[in-house]
Amino acid sequence: MQKLVSGLTVVTAAAIVFVLAPLAGAVMPSFSQELGAEAAQQQAQSRGEEGKVVDFTLKDLDGKVVKLSQFRGHPVVVDFWATWCEPCREQIPELKKLYDEYHKTTGLVIVGVACDTVQGQGEKVVPPFVKELAINYPIVLANDDVLEQFDVMALPTTVFILPSGKITGRLRGVGPKDELTAAVRQLLLQSGQKPAVHGKPENPKKGSHHGKWVNLSYTP
């Protein structure tokens, strides 16, 4: 089993992946490594087996068991984040807005997976952070297995799941304003929904922007 180790830094690179087909495996760069657009696109590819039905069983902040499969029939966004991840903090307000806009009207489910339980100061720092940012969607606590299953090697990693339970795409890092919104709307369209559109953010394009992520390192 692989596990996370310490030694973190923020890196800026062209790092977005939103795909509709299986992707090959890749290894994230070493700490503090600067990536060019072509290299970053290759590094951002994952072994996450898009098209595969996925599930997890994790606990929420009240200790209750949450299964991803309990949301079957709904479009789901799974956001892997941590309290120490500044790009994650930047992305949370947009996720809150999307949840407010689409949860009741389309059945969109957003689940935040806090990774402090794997790398960081543990569960104790998560509830105060959730309260501070007034996060309005469910939060569960990560373990090594779920990070390996979803091929999470950098934060934030946002995974888009169809009502069938199949992964349809992912974003790694934080990109231009409204790019996450465009990706969620694409997920809703793929799920047979017709989301109301306010403004016209560009469609997400593979390898199209300069994103920000926090690098994680796996060791055997």
PEBELJO-V445081 format. One record per residue. N is the residue number from 0. PSI is psi in radians with two decimals (none if undefined). OMEGA is omega in radians with two decimals (* if undefined). D_LAST is the distance of its C-alpha to the last C-alpha in whole Angstrom. Layout:
# PEBELJO-V445081
((N:PSI:OMEGA:D_LAST) (N:PSI:OMEGA:D_LAST))
This chain:
# PEBELJO-V445081
((0:2.47:3.11:7) (1:2.68:3.11:5) (2:2.78:3.13:7) (3:2.55:3.05:10) (4:2.88:-3.08:10) (5:2.98:-3.13:14) (6:1.47:-2.94:16) (7:2.60:3.02:18) (8:2.73:3.08:21) (9:2.30:3.08:23) (10:2.57:3.11:23) (11:2.28:-3.07:26) (12:2.91:2.99:26) (13:1.88:-2.94:27) (14:1.21:3.03:24) (15:2.42:3.01:26) (16:2.14:2.97:25) (17:1.86:-2.94:27) (18:2.79:3.11:27) (19:0.32:-3.14:29) (20:2.81:3.14:27) (21:2.54:-3.14:24) (22:2.68:-3.14:21) (23:2.89:-3.13:19) (24:2.72:3.11:15) (25:2.76:3.10:15) (26:2.31:-3.13:12) (27:2.73:-3.10:14) (28:2.82:3.07:16) (29:2.91:-3.06:15) (30:2.48:3.06:17) (31:0.21:-3.11:21) (32:2.26:3.07:21) (33:2.34:-3.10:24) (34:2.41:2.97:24) (35:2.98:-3.05:27) (36:-0.81:-3.08:28) (37:-0.76:-3.13:27) (38:-0.73:-3.11:24) (39:-0.65:3.13:23) (40:-0.72:3.12:24) (41:-0.72:-3.12:22) (42:-0.52:-3.08:19) (43:-0.30:3.12:20) (44:2.53:-3.05:20) (45:2.89:3.04:17) (46:0.32:-2.96:16) (47:0.11:2.97:18) (48:1.08:3.04:20) (49:2.43:-3.08:24) (50:-0.19:3.14:26) (51:2.45:3.04:24) (52:2.24:-3.07:26) (53:2.79:3.08:23) (54:2.80:2.96:23) (55:2.82:3.03:22) (56:1.92:-3.09:23) (57:2.93:3.12:23) (58:2.52:3.08:26) (59:-3.01:-3.05:28) (60:-0.23:3.07:29) (61:0.07:3.14:32) (62:0.11:3.14:30) (63:2.52:-3.13:31) (64:2.29:3.09:28) (65:2.19:3.06:28) (66:2.37:3.09:27) (67:-0.61:-3.10:27) (68:-0.30:3.11:29) (69:-0.24:3.11:32) (70:0.18:3.12:32) (71:2.38:-3.04:33) (72:-0.15:3.12:36) (73:2.57:2.92:35) (74:2.38:-3.03:33) (75:2.39:2.98:30) (76:2.13:3.09:29) (77:2.03:-3.07:25) (78:2.02:3.09:24) (79:2.17:-3.01:21) (80:3.06:3.04:22) (81:2.75:-3.10:22) (82:-0.49:-3.11:25) (83:0.03:-3.06:24) (84:1.84:-3.10:24) (85:-0.74:3.07:27) (86:-0.58:3.09:27) (87:-0.76:3.12:26) (88:-0.70:-3.14:29) (89:-0.57:-3.04:31) (90:-0.43:-3.02:30) (91:-0.74:3.12:31) (92:-0.64:3.11:35) (93:-0.68:3.09:35) (94:-0.73:3.10:33) (95:-0.76:-3.14:36) (96:-0.73:3.13:38) (97:-0.70:3.12:37) (98:-0.77:3.10:37) (99:-0.71:-3.02:40) (100:-0.63:-2.93:42) (101:-0.20:-3.09:40) (102:-0.88:-3.09:39) (103:-0.54:-3.06:43) (104:-0.49:-3.08:44) (105:-0.15:-3.08:41) (106:0.19:3.14:39) (107:2.32:3.07:36) (108:2.30:3.01:33) (109:2.26:3.10:31) (110:2.15:3.06:28) (111:2.25:3.13:26) (112:1.85:-3.10:23) (113:2.16:-3.03:22) (114:0.11:3.09:19) (115:-0.43:3.13:20) (116:-0.24:3.10:19) (117:-0.72:-3.14:15) (118:1.89:-3.08:16) (119:-2.70:-3.04:19) (120:0.15:3.03:22) (121:-3.04:-3.03:22) (122:-0.54:-3.00:24) (123:-0.48:-3.08:27) (124:-0.19:-3.03:27) (125:-0.90:-3.11:27) (126:-0.75:3.10:31) (127:-0.64:3.12:33) (128:-0.77:3.12:31) (129:-0.71:3.12:32) (130:-0.76:-3.13:35) (131:-0.75:-3.10:36) (132:0.01:3.13:35) (133:0.85:3.14:37) (134:2.24:-2.99:34) (135:0.04:3.14:36) (136:2.84:-3.06:33) (137:2.49:3.09:31) (138:2.30:3.05:28) (139:2.92:-3.04:25) (140:2.25:-3.05:22) (141:2.79:2.91:19) (142:3.02:-3.11:16) (143:-0.72:-3.03:12) (144:-0.74:-3.09:13) (145:-0.60:3.10:16) (146:-0.66:3.11:14) (147:-0.73:-3.12:11) (148:-0.71:-3.10:15) (149:0.15:3.07:17) (150:0.86:-3.13:14) (151:1.90:3.13:15) (152:-0.03:3.11:13) (153:2.64:3.13:17) (154:2.50:-0.12:20) (155:2.60:2.91:22) (156:2.17:-3.07:21) (157:2.12:-3.04:24) (158:2.35:-3.09:24) (159:2.20:-3.00:27) (160:2.27:-3.14:28) (161:2.86:3.09:31) (162:-0.43:3.10:34) (163:-0.20:-3.09:32) (164:0.03:-3.12:29) (165:2.43:3.03:27) (166:2.27:3.11:26) (167:-0.24:3.13:28) (168:3.05:3.13:26) (169:2.68:2.98:24) (170:2.36:3.06:25) (171:2.06:-3.10:22) (172:3.04:3.14:24) (173:2.21:-3.10:28) (174:-2.73:-3.12:30) (175:2.78:3.11:34) (176:2.35:3.05:36) (177:0.03:3.13:37) (178:-0.68:3.06:34) (179:-0.71:3.10:32) (180:-0.76:3.12:36) (181:-0.68:3.13:36) (182:-0.69:3.11:33) (183:-0.73:3.11:34) (184:-0.62:3.09:37) (185:-0.72:3.07:36) (186:-0.77:-3.14:34) (187:-0.70:3.10:37) (188:-0.74:3.10:39) (189:-0.44:-3.12:37) (190:0.09:3.11:37) (191:0.20:3.11:41) (192:2.78:3.05:42) (193:1.46:-3.06:44) (194:2.46:3.02:43) (195:2.36:-3.08:45) (196:2.15:3.05:45) (197:1.89:-3.02:46) (198:3.07:-3.07:46) (199:1.27:3.06:44) (200:2.57:-3.13:40) (201:2.64:3.07:39) (202:2.51:3.11:37) (203:2.39:3.13:33) (204:2.37:-3.09:33) (205:2.17:3.09:29) (206:0.55:-2.93:28) (207:-0.12:-3.05:32) (208:2.97:3.07:31) (209:1.78:-3.06:30) (210:3.00:3.08:27) (211:2.34:3.07:26) (212:2.93:2.99:22) (213:2.20:-3.04:20) (214:2.43:3.03:17) (215:2.65:-3.13:13) (216:2.19:3.06:10) (217:2.52:2.99:7) (218:2.59:-3.14:4) (219:none:*:0))
